[in-house]
Amino acid sequence: MLSFISFSSQHTDSTYHRSTRHHPDVEDLMDVDDDDFSGSEPKLTCPGETITSSQAFMRGHGTYVDKEDVIASVVGTVERVNKLVTVRAIRTRYNPEVGDLVVGRITEVQPRRWKVDANSRQDAILMLSSVNLPGGVQRRKLESDELQMRNFFEEGDLLVAEVQAFFSDGAMSLHTRSLKYGKLRNGQLVTVPPILVRRLKSHFISLPCGVDLILGLNGYIWVSKQAKDNDQGEEGFDAEAVYSNQNDDIDNATRAAISRVGNIIRVFADHFVPLTDTLLLEAYEWVIEQEGDAKYLLLGDTGDALVAAMSIRG
């Protein structure tokens, strides 16, 4: 005959967790990392730098394990998702997602499609069926439209588009079927690392100085003359303006403002400062207060002073 004897529990759950012991080094790493990851500022790391303990966290991309330590293998920012620690490299190609806003350059015109340089691992594809026809006509694209593809976009043209989908080989499929997308004019292109462009509610920014910004998530930023309000409406759709290669007349004050904003972005990129609409507006106001020309922003002292002033305000 079998008999069962019940034993009293020696530890409650709370007592057990309090009595659980770790190696002192592991406890220190866990405490430090929880504080670091909870902060809003990203932590910058270098190759060979110890991030945390492999017993406390799991390693992700940009890391490797050596003697129970998770060590960074690239220069970048440390990111954490639950117990997974990764390092997002600073100098890397753009990793696209569906719905991203990108700025690109046409590299080749092919049958019923354009190839677009979007700062990614491979060129993006803009299909003829994914663009607006002149006049905003909604109809199926014909052979006559294919013969006029160079009237829409040709090699060297800059455009803003949205990532619609991905092909089987991983290439991006873009579209410009919105009136706010299409060919870019009246400005200059500034290139920054894609990691510095944060996801915002809107990547179309209008500054009070008469300058428009398009922050492409692929690291391509378009700084241009401010567009008129009536150019954005459905009734204001003009084929000559949308697909024109001719820039408008820009006065000297607007040219200077475009140069200032472009140089501000270059300074922030050199100092690895993430870009936001609020930061760019405050930086432009600071530059105006200094009463300096746009070219002085690229000098070391002025650029350092700008970044220091923005860090104090932030």
N, C-alpha and C positions, 0 to 999 in steps of 0.2 A: 504494500500500500504506500502510495506516495503522499507526502505531506509537504506543504509549501510554507516557508517561514518568511515573513515580511521584515525587511530591514529598514530602519529609520534612515531618512536622507540626511547625510552629514552636511551638505551644502545646499543652500537655496540658490536660485539662479543669480541673484544679485551678489551673494557671497562668493559664488564660483567665479563670476566675472572679475570681482575685486581681487581674488586670489590668483588669477591667471597672470603669469609672468612671461616677459619677453627679454631677449637680450638687451642690455642697456643701450647699445648703439641703435637697435631697431626701434626702441621706444623714442629715442631722440629724433630719428628720421621721421617717424610717423607724426610726431607732434609738430615738427617744423614744416613738413609738407602740407599738413592740413591747414596751417595758417597761411602758407604761401599761396596755395591754390584757391583759398577763399577770397583772396584780394582781387581787386578789379584790375590792377595793372599786371600785364603779362610778364612772366619771368623769363629773361633772356639767358640762354645757356650756350656753352661752347663744347666742341668735341672733346671727349675724355673727362668731362665733368660729371661727378656723381650726382644723380638726381634724388634717388631714394633707395630703399631696400627692396630686393625682389621678394622678400617674405611678406612685405606689407602691400605692394602694388604689383600689377602685371605690366610688362613692357609692351609698348606699341611701336608704331613706325618711328624711325629716327632714333632708336635706342637699341642697346644690347646689354646682356647680363654678363658680369664678370665678378666672380667670388661673392655671389649673393647681393651684388649691387646693380642697380639699373643705371647705366651710363649713357650719356648723349653721344650720338655718332655724327650729328650735324649741328651747324649753328642755327639756332632758331628759338622759338618761344615754347615753353612747356605748357601743354594742355592736358587736362584730366577729365575723364568721363568715368564717374564712380571710382573703380580701382584700376582703371586702364590709364597709363601715362604715356603720352606721345610727345614728340618734338616736331613742330611744324617749321620746316626749313625756311630761312629768310630768302635765299636766292633759289627760287624754284619756278617751274612753269605753272601756269594757271591751271587749276583743277576745276573744271566747269560743273555746274549743276543746272537742272532744268529751272527756268525762270530767271536766270542770272542776266543782268544787263551788261553787255560788253561793247567795247569800241574796237573796231578792226579796220584793216586795210585790204582792199581787193588786190590779190596777187595774180589771178588768172581767170579768164573768161572761157568757160567750157559749154558744151551743148546743154542748154536748159538749166545751167547752174553757174555760180561764181565760187571760186576758192578765196577764202578770207583768212588773213593772218590775224589770229586772236590771242597771240602770246601763249598758246597752249602747246601740247606735245605734238600736235598735228594740226594742219589747216582745217578751219571750219568750212561748212558748205552752206551756201545760200541758194535755195532753189528758186527758179523763176516763178513757181507757183506760190512762193512765200513773200512776194513783194507787192506793193500797191501799184496799180496801173495808173497812167496819167489821167487826171480828172477824177480819181477815186472810183472808177468803174469796177463793179464787182461782176466778173465773168470769167469763164475758163480761158486760160492762156492758149493762144493760137500760134501757128507757125510764123505768122507775121510778127508777133511779139518776140519770138526767139531771134528773128533777124534784126530786131532793134535793141538787143540786150545791151549793147555798148552805149546806147542813148540813156540807159538807166544807170549802170555802173560800168566803169572800165578800170584797167589796171592803175593802181595808185590812189584810187578814190578812198576816202575815209567814210565810215558809216557807223551808226549806232544801231544795235539790234538786240534781240532777246533770244536766249537759248531755248529752242522749242523741244528738241528731242536729241537722241543719239543714234547714229547708224551702227550697224553690226560690228564695224571695225573700231568703234569708239569715237569717231569724228562727230563734232557738234553739228547739229542742224539748226540754222538761224532763221528768223523771220523778221520782216519789217512792215507787218500789216497794220501797224498803228501809226497815226499821223505824227506822233512824237519820235518815231524812229525814221531812219533813212540816211541820206547823204549829209555830210557835215561840211560847213563852210564858215568863213569869217572868223577863223581862230587858229590856234596852235595846239599841237599834240605834246603832252608831257607824259613820260613813262616813269612809273614807280614800281617797286616790288608789289605783286598782288596782295601780299599779306598785310600791307598797310591800308588797303581799302576795306573798310568795315561795311557790313550789310546795314543799310539804312532804310527808313521807310520810303524815301524817295532819293534816287541818285541824280535827279535833275535839280540843280541848285541855282538860284538867281541871287546874286549879290547886289547890294544897293549901289555899288559903283558902276553899274551898267554892264556887268560881266555875267555870263552864264557858264555853269560848270556841269559836265557830265562825268560822273565818277564811275568808270567801268570797273567791274569787279575783276577783270583780267589785268589790271594795272595800267591800262591806257586811259588817260584823263584828257578830256577835250575842254579847252578854255577858249571861249568865243565871245563875240559881241552879243549883247542881249537881244533876243528875238522879240518882235512885236506881238502883242496879244492876239491881234486879228489873224496872225499867220498860223495860229494853233487850232482854229476852229474848222469845222467840216466845210463851211462855205468858203473858207479861205484857202482851200487846197488848190494849189497852182502847180501844174506840171513843170513849168519853166523854172519856178523857184525851188521845187523839191529836188529835181534832178539836174539843176544848173551847175556848171563848173566855174561860174564867174562869181567872185566875191563882191560884196557890196562895198560902197565907200565907207571907210571907217575914219573918224576924226582922230586927231592926235591924242586927245584926252582918253578916249577909249582904248587906243593902242597902248598907251602907258599903263592903263589899268590892267589890261590883259597881260602885259609883261610882268607887272608886279605880282599878280596872282600866280602866274606860271613860275616865277622865281621863288615865291613863298612855298609852293608845293615841292620844288626841287630842294629847298633847304630842309623841309621836314623829312623828305625822303633820305637825304644824306645823314640826318640825325635819327633815323628810324622812329619817326613819330607817326602814329596812326592818324588818318585823315577823317575829319568829320566836318559837317557844315558849320557848326558853332565855332570850332577851332579856326577854320579858314576865315570866317568873318572877323573874329577877334584879332587874328594875325594881320589882316588887311588894315584894320583900324589902328593897330600899333605902328604899322609901317607909315601910314599917313601922318601920324603924330610926329614921327621922326623927321619928316620932310626930306627924305632921301630919294634919289633916283632908283629905278628898278635894278640897275646893274650893280649897285652897292650891296644888294641883298646876297649876292653870290660871294662877297668877300667874307673871309673867315670870322672876323670880329662881329660884323653885323648879323650874320646868320646865327652865331652863338648867342648873341644878345636877344635875338628874336625867340629862339627856343627857350632860353632861360626865362624870358618874360611870360611866355605862354605856360610854362610849368608852374610859375608862381600863381598865375590866375587860376590855373586848373586845380 
